[in-house]
Amino acid sequence: MIKKIVVLTILVLTLSTLSYAQKSFGPEKGWLVIDGGKEPLVAAITNRFVTLAGGPEANIVLVTTAMHGSDKEEQVEIYKKWIGAKNITVLDTRDRAVANSEAFVEPLRKATGVWFTGGTPGYISDTYVDTLTQRELNALLARGRVIGGSSAGAFLLGAVAAVPFKRARSGAFAEVLKAFGFLPNIFILPHVLQMNWENRMTEYMSTHPGLLGIGVDAGAALVVHGNECEVIGDSKVLVPNGSGADGKGYEVLSAGARFDLAQAMKAAKVRQTAEQMAFQYFEQPSAVVGTAVDLTGTWTGKVTDIDPKHTAHVLTINLKADPSDWRMGSKVTGTVTGPPHGVEQPITNGRIEGHEVSWEVSAQGPDGGTVTFTYKGKISGNQMTGTMSSPSGNLSFTAARK
């Protein structure tokens, strides 16, 4: 599977000494509630969103396009309960033609609040950015209303959605997507502490000097109106400031903290131009999103016993990656035939992040109970090496793709 990734190039037109105070980086009339991705949603966050939308009788639109899975209908009903408003309309499509239709956007024209759920950010970007739906979202903010987003939905509220691999502290990003641009010159990193993405803000800013990154951890949210920002919830928000009290280059803010976006841009030395920065987007083919390597296929090899005198166990692995679950790395499915019984067993909890893959296999133990074997490997081309944890210790394995 080949996925088109949108790559961001910043064209700095004319650098100037434009005063940061002359620009509003958030909605001048409306509000944003940027949620870090904790589920269930934190009551303090949903309460603020509903209050800004007009209270329990508000007209809320819940956009569930990012969700996926066979239990999506159940997920939607749970999400509606988390938000807690009486009048909730669900919008869901992955067809840009539908997103450009008058009938689809009609609920947005009556809405006082819109919330984008978590899931896969690419589904939101591919479906809604630069469509009639986005035009109505802009109109909603201009009416002084509120837009919120959690996890995938939070990524899309900024100027660009730079999505790292799970728990990858540095290196390539899983995908870079065009976002709604409700926060010009700003990108959002939800799950920032949960996924160990603290350094990704400053890392991306170093190569994109016209952008400010803001990290919102799971459990926290950032409420934005104009340049005014307030932290709410039960976790932290990270804001780069050029140095940081602890030398990390960012400040860690808790609930109740407030800051000014223009001052944050200035402190982080984000470049400004006399004209709004121009973003050029182009499409280039790349590997499956969320996966740096292709692991699909049949792999054969052996598991070396702890006792070198024992014969190595024959190993056959059938693997397939599903990139849809971006939040936890790409999901891996398949089967393994190997120790302890040489019987084909289904893989559970399979994930690939970059070149590293892991999965579990369960089998019946000597006492009749269930024993779990955890495999962790690294892929290089058509070769895989790694370890298999077992009740008797860690065993090494090697495999080659047929």
SULBELGI-V895838 format. One record per pair of residues at least 4 apart in sequence whose C-alpha atoms are under 6 Angstrom apart, sorted by the first residue. I is the first residue (numbers start at 1). GAP is how many residues later the second one is. If there is no record, write none. Layout:
i=I gap=GAP
i=I gap=GAP
This chain:
i=2 gap=285
i=2 gap=286
i=3 gap=285
i=4 gap=279
i=4 gap=280
i=4 gap=281
i=5 gap=278
i=6 gap=170
i=6 gap=171
i=6 gap=276
i=6 gap=277
i=7 gap=169
i=7 gap=274
i=8 gap=273
i=9 gap=271
i=10 gap=269
i=11 gap=267
i=14 gap=259
i=15 gap=258
i=16 gap=257
i=20 gap=242
i=21 gap=241
i=24 gap=202
i=24 gap=203
i=25 gap=158
i=25 gap=159
i=25 gap=202
i=26 gap=157
i=26 gap=199
i=26 gap=200
i=26 gap=201
i=27 gap=198
i=27 gap=199
i=28 gap=198
i=29 gap=113
i=29 gap=115
i=30 gap=111
i=30 gap=114
i=30 gap=115
i=30 gap=116
i=31 gap=115
i=31 gap=193
i=31 gap=194
i=32 gap=114
i=32 gap=115
i=32 gap=116
i=32 gap=191
i=32 gap=192
i=33 gap=115
i=33 gap=189
i=33 gap=190
i=34 gap=114
i=34 gap=115
i=34 gap=120
i=34 gap=187
i=34 gap=188
i=35 gap=114
i=35 gap=115
i=35 gap=186
i=36 gap=114
i=36 gap=115
i=36 gap=154
i=36 gap=155
i=36 gap=180
i=36 gap=181
i=36 gap=182
i=36 gap=183
i=36 gap=184
i=36 gap=185
i=37 gap=113
i=37 gap=114
i=37 gap=181
i=38 gap=180
i=38 gap=181
i=43 gap=4
i=44 gap=189
i=45 gap=188
i=46 gap=37
i=50 gap=5
i=51 gap=4
i=53 gap=5
i=53 gap=59
i=53 gap=60
i=53 gap=93
i=54 gap=4
i=56 gap=29
i=56 gap=30
i=57 gap=29
i=59 gap=28
i=59 gap=52
i=59 gap=53
i=60 gap=28
i=60 gap=51
i=60 gap=53
i=60 gap=54
i=61 gap=27
i=61 gap=28
i=61 gap=29
i=61 gap=53
i=62 gap=28
i=62 gap=52
i=62 gap=53
i=63 gap=27
i=63 gap=28
i=63 gap=29
i=63 gap=53
i=64 gap=28
i=64 gap=53
i=65 gap=27
i=65 gap=28
i=66 gap=53
i=66 gap=54
i=66 gap=57
i=66 gap=58
i=67 gap=52
i=68 gap=4
i=94 gap=33
i=95 gap=32
i=96 gap=31
i=99 gap=34
i=100 gap=31
i=100 gap=32
i=105 gap=28
i=112 gap=33
i=113 gap=33
i=113 gap=34
i=114 gap=33
i=115 gap=32
i=115 gap=33
i=115 gap=34
i=116 gap=33
i=116 gap=37
i=117 gap=32
i=117 gap=33
i=117 gap=36
i=118 gap=32
i=118 gap=33
i=118 gap=34
i=118 gap=35
i=119 gap=33
i=120 gap=32
i=121 gap=31
i=122 gap=4
i=124 gap=4
i=125 gap=4
i=129 gap=5
i=129 gap=51
i=130 gap=4
i=140 gap=5
i=141 gap=4
i=149 gap=4
i=149 gap=5
i=150 gap=4
i=151 gap=39
i=155 gap=6
i=155 gap=33
i=156 gap=5
i=156 gap=23
i=156 gap=24
i=157 gap=23
i=157 gap=25
i=158 gap=23
i=158 gap=24
i=158 gap=25
i=158 gap=28
i=158 gap=29
i=158 gap=30
i=159 gap=20
i=159 gap=22
i=159 gap=24
i=159 gap=25
i=159 gap=26
i=159 gap=27
i=159 gap=28
i=160 gap=17
i=160 gap=18
i=160 gap=19
i=160 gap=27
i=161 gap=15
i=161 gap=16
i=161 gap=18
i=162 gap=14
i=163 gap=10
i=163 gap=11
i=163 gap=12
i=164 gap=9
i=164 gap=10
i=165 gap=8
i=165 gap=9
i=166 gap=162
i=166 gap=163
i=167 gap=28
i=167 gap=29
i=169 gap=28
i=174 gap=115
i=174 gap=116
i=185 gap=26
i=186 gap=25
i=186 gap=26
i=186 gap=27
i=187 gap=26
i=188 gap=25
i=188 gap=26
i=188 gap=27
i=189 gap=26
i=190 gap=25
i=190 gap=26
i=190 gap=27
i=191 gap=4
i=191 gap=26
i=191 gap=27
i=192 gap=5
i=192 gap=6
i=192 gap=23
i=192 gap=24
i=192 gap=25
i=193 gap=24
i=200 gap=4
i=201 gap=12
i=205 gap=4
i=205 gap=6
i=209 gap=61
i=209 gap=62
i=210 gap=60
i=210 gap=61
i=214 gap=24
i=214 gap=25
i=215 gap=22
i=215 gap=23
i=216 gap=21
i=217 gap=19
i=219 gap=14
i=219 gap=15
i=219 gap=16
i=220 gap=12
i=220 gap=13
i=220 gap=14
i=220 gap=15
i=220 gap=16
i=221 gap=10
i=221 gap=11
i=221 gap=12
i=222 gap=8
i=222 gap=9
i=223 gap=6
i=223 gap=7
i=224 gap=4
i=224 gap=5
i=227 gap=33
i=227 gap=34
i=228 gap=32
i=229 gap=29
i=229 gap=30
i=230 gap=27
i=230 gap=28
i=231 gap=24
i=231 gap=25
i=231 gap=26
i=232 gap=23
i=233 gap=22
i=236 gap=17
i=236 gap=18
i=237 gap=15
i=237 gap=16
i=238 gap=13
i=238 gap=14
i=239 gap=11
i=239 gap=12
i=240 gap=9
i=240 gap=10
i=240 gap=28
i=241 gap=8
i=241 gap=9
i=241 gap=26
i=241 gap=27
i=242 gap=7
i=242 gap=25
i=242 gap=26
i=243 gap=4
i=243 gap=6
i=244 gap=4
i=244 gap=5
i=244 gap=6
i=244 gap=7
i=265 gap=5
i=289 gap=34
i=290 gap=33
i=290 gap=36
i=290 gap=39
i=290 gap=40
i=291 gap=63
i=292 gap=62
i=293 gap=62
i=296 gap=23
i=296 gap=24
i=297 gap=21
i=297 gap=22
i=298 gap=19
i=298 gap=20
i=298 gap=103
i=298 gap=104
i=299 gap=17
i=299 gap=18
i=299 gap=100
i=299 gap=101
i=299 gap=102
i=299 gap=103
i=300 gap=15
i=300 gap=16
i=300 gap=99
i=300 gap=100
i=301 gap=14
i=301 gap=97
i=301 gap=98
i=302 gap=11
i=302 gap=12
i=302 gap=13
i=302 gap=95
i=302 gap=96
i=303 gap=9
i=303 gap=10
i=303 gap=93
i=303 gap=94
i=304 gap=8
i=304 gap=92
i=305 gap=7
i=314 gap=24
i=315 gap=22
i=315 gap=23
i=316 gap=20
i=316 gap=21
i=317 gap=18
i=317 gap=19
i=318 gap=16
i=318 gap=17
i=319 gap=14
i=319 gap=15
i=320 gap=12
i=320 gap=13
i=321 gap=10
i=321 gap=11
i=322 gap=8
i=322 gap=9
i=323 gap=7
i=325 gap=5
i=326 gap=4
i=329 gap=23
i=329 gap=24
i=330 gap=21
i=330 gap=22
i=331 gap=19
i=331 gap=20
i=332 gap=18
i=332 gap=19
i=333 gap=14
i=334 gap=13
i=335 gap=10
i=335 gap=11
i=335 gap=12
i=336 gap=8
i=336 gap=9
i=337 gap=5
i=337 gap=6
i=337 gap=7
i=338 gap=4
i=347 gap=13
i=347 gap=14
i=348 gap=12
i=349 gap=10
i=350 gap=8
i=350 gap=9
i=351 gap=6
i=351 gap=7
i=352 gap=4
i=352 gap=5
i=355 gap=23
i=355 gap=24
i=356 gap=21
i=356 gap=22
i=357 gap=19
i=357 gap=20
i=358 gap=17
i=358 gap=18
i=359 gap=15
i=359 gap=16
i=360 gap=13
i=360 gap=14
i=361 gap=11
i=361 gap=12
i=362 gap=9
i=362 gap=10
i=363 gap=7
i=363 gap=8
i=364 gap=4
i=364 gap=5
i=364 gap=6
i=364 gap=7
i=365 gap=4
i=365 gap=5
i=365 gap=6
i=373 gap=16
i=373 gap=17
i=374 gap=14
i=374 gap=15
i=375 gap=12
i=375 gap=13
i=376 gap=10
i=376 gap=11
i=377 gap=8
i=377 gap=9
i=378 gap=6
i=378 gap=7
i=379 gap=4
i=379 gap=5
i=382 gap=18
i=382 gap=19
i=383 gap=17
i=384 gap=14
i=384 gap=15
i=385 gap=12
i=385 gap=13
i=386 gap=10
i=386 gap=11
i=387 gap=8
i=387 gap=9
i=387 gap=10
i=388 gap=6
i=388 gap=7
i=389 gap=4
i=389 gap=5
i=390 gap=4
